[in-house]
């Protein structure tokens, strides 16, 4: 099943979701939603997304609540053009996360380099793809909030927080704001199947190597490099 990217979000698991175990339960919970790559792969499941980032949740809520015909009327941008300010906040967030190659906060202007890979940014192909996808995920539950606010239901818990250390510094709510000891206990206590993602050097759970992939560039890392991913599996596997 092909996965449609929604947000060009830093750390998104859209391309890597198939490396993780498939869900054992009808419900998937992502307490750190971001680009929700795992849920997108298994989009027919009942999905519960939470994130502290208001722009992230605004983008998801706009997508799942807006009729496809209205999504197809969202304005297209030429490289260097800015998103119209008269659009709803959710629409600006949805488009803004596609104006750059990778980031944790939506941008207002479509980057000039988008001309070299138009399908990777906001444009006709992305808009049409999202209009098709919206009808497949209208059953999702998406809300602003922290991981602590979620009820401990029996589900597949895909926990993909900002990574411990420098790799997790690129988010609005970054690794410096997370109590990883608390998060470790939280992960161990979840009912059902638990999949926790991390990077090299993380020590708050006994992580094991998962896979390597080409990581997206960031403001301080130009170009792509190979990145090692680690995982901790708990509960029903």
LINBEL-V75665 format. One record per residue. N is the residue number from 1. PHI is phi in whole degrees, 0 to 359 (999 if undefined). PSI is psi in degrees with one decimal (* if undefined). BURIAL is 1 if it has 24 or more other ideal C-beta (glycine too) atoms within 12 Angstrom, else 0. Layout:
N&PHI&PSI&BURIAL, N&PHI&PSI&BURIAL
This chain:
1&999&123.4&0, 2&287&137.0&0, 3&261&123.4&1, 4&274&121.5&1, 5&287&135.7&1, 6&255&-51.8&1, 7&243&134.1&1, 8&280&71.2&1, 9&260&135.2&1, 10&300&128.2&1, 11&83&5.0&1, 12&299&144.7&1, 13&260&22.4&1, 14&304&-47.6&1, 15&278&-18.9&1, 16&253&-1.4&1, 17&302&-31.8&1, 18&290&-12.5&0, 19&283&-15.4&0, 20&262&156.1&1, 21&303&144.4&1, 22&292&156.6&0, 23&294&138.6&1, 24&265&-10.0&1, 25&235&160.8&1, 26&289&-21.0&0, 27&249&134.2&1, 28&248&133.1&1, 29&241&125.3&1, 30&244&101.9&1, 31&288&-19.6&1, 32&238&81.8&1, 33&297&-55.4&1, 34&51&-127.3&1, 35&279&-4.9&1, 36&51&42.8&1, 37&298&-39.6&1, 38&294&-46.0&1, 39&296&-35.7&1, 40&297&-35.7&1, 41&295&-35.4&1, 42&246&45.8&1, 43&295&-19.4&1, 44&284&-14.7&0, 45&290&163.0&1, 46&291&128.6&0, 47&235&134.4&1, 48&239&117.9&1, 49&247&136.5&1, 50&226&146.7&1, 51&199&145.0&1, 52&284&-17.4&1, 53&282&115.3&1, 54&296&-40.8&0, 55&298&-38.5&1, 56&300&-50.4&1, 57&291&-36.3&1, 58&299&-40.7&1, 59&296&-47.2&1, 60&296&-43.5&1, 61&296&-39.8&1, 62&297&-42.9&1, 63&297&-46.9&1, 64&281&-15.3&1, 65&255&-6.6&1, 66&260&128.0&1, 67&304&146.2&0, 68&303&-38.0&0, 69&296&-30.1&0, 70&284&-36.7&0, 71&300&-37.5&1, 72&289&-11.1&0, 73&263&-1.1&0, 74&298&141.4&1, 75&291&143.6&0, 76&272&158.7&1, 77&236&146.7&1, 78&267&152.9&0, 79&310&129.2&0, 80&94&-14.4&0, 81&279&152.3&0, 82&260&155.0&0, 83&290&132.2&1, 84&301&134.0&0, 85&286&-15.4&0, 86&276&1.3&0, 87&284&153.7&1, 88&302&153.5&0, 89&302&-39.3&0, 90&295&-37.9&1, 91&293&-42.3&1, 92&298&-38.2&1, 93&292&-44.0&1, 94&299&-46.7&1, 95&291&-40.8&1, 96&299&-30.2&1, 97&283&-4.2&1, 98&247&7.2&1, 99&273&-8.5&1, 100&229&167.6&1, 101&286&-36.0&1, 102&195&134.3&1, 103&187&174.0&1, 104&249&2.2&1, 105&214&137.3&1, 106&296&146.4&1, 107&252&159.3&1, 108&271&-24.3&1, 109&240&134.7&1, 110&290&123.2&1, 111&296&146.8&1, 112&297&-31.7&0, 113&290&-9.0&0, 114&298&-20.9&1, 115&296&-23.1&0, 116&279&-20.0&0, 117&212&67.3&0, 118&301&-31.1&0, 119&287&-12.3&0, 120&273&-5.5&1, 121&234&-176.1&1, 122&293&124.2&1, 123&185&-168.1&1, 124&300&-45.5&0, 125&296&-44.2&0, 126&296&-43.5&1, 127&297&-44.2&1, 128&293&-38.7&0, 129&296&-40.8&1, 130&291&-35.2&1, 131&297&-38.4&1, 132&290&-42.5&0, 133&294&-36.3&1, 134&306&-39.9&1, 135&291&-16.8&0, 136&270&-14.2&1, 137&233&20.9&1, 138&291&-14.9&0, 139&276&-5.6&0, 140&292&150.2&1, 141&250&117.7&1, 142&230&122.8&1, 143&215&151.9&1, 144&286&134.9&0, 145&164&165.7&1, 146&271&165.2&0, 147&297&-29.1&1, 148&294&-19.2&0, 149&277&-9.7&0, 150&279&137.5&1, 151&293&141.2&0, 152&278&75.5&0, 153&271&162.3&0, 154&283&115.8&0, 155&196&176.6&1, 156&270&113.8&1, 157&262&113.1&1, 158&255&102.8&1, 159&255&108.5&1, 160&232&73.7&1, 161&280&170.7&1, 162&306&131.6&1, 163&292&146.8&1, 164&301&133.2&1, 165&92&-155.1&0, 166&298&-35.4&0, 167&297&-22.3&1, 168&262&13.3&1, 169&272&-4.5&1, 170&270&3.7&1, 171&259&159.5&1, 172&298&-42.6&1, 173&250&92.4&1, 174&261&-172.6&1, 175&299&-26.4&1, 176&291&-15.7&0, 177&261&2.1&0, 178&255&132.0&1, 179&271&97.1&0, 180&291&-27.4&1, 181&295&-42.1&0, 182&295&-42.4&0, 183&295&-35.1&1, 184&297&-45.1&1, 185&296&-39.5&0, 186&300&-46.9&1, 187&298&-42.6&1, 188&294&-26.6&0, 189&272&-8.5&0, 190&295&143.9&1, 191&271&134.1&0, 192&106&-137.6&1, 193&257&134.2&1, 194&234&127.8&1, 195&234&116.7&1, 196&243&128.7&1, 197&260&146.0&1, 198&202&178.5&1, 199&245&-177.2&1, 200&300&139.7&0, 201&88&-9.1&0, 202&294&136.4&1, 203&229&12.2&0, 204&276&-10.1&1, 205&217&161.0&1, 206&282&76.4&0, 207&289&149.2&1, 208&238&151.6&0, 209&302&139.8&0, 210&248&-62.3&1, 211&192&173.2&0, 212&240&153.8&0, 213&205&169.5&1, 214&280&114.9&0, 215&279&153.6&1, 216&282&150.8&1, 217&291&153.8&0, 218&233&-177.5&1, 219&298&-30.1&0, 220&251&2.7&0, 221&230&109.2&0, 222&271&132.1&0, 223&84&178.3&0, 224&260&149.5&0, 225&219&164.7&0, 226&282&133.4&0, 227&237&135.7&1, 228&267&134.2&1, 229&248&144.9&1, 230&235&160.2&1, 231&213&149.0&1, 232&237&129.2&1, 233&247&127.8&1, 234&228&169.9&1, 235&68&-144.8&1, 236&280&117.8&0, 237&238&*&0
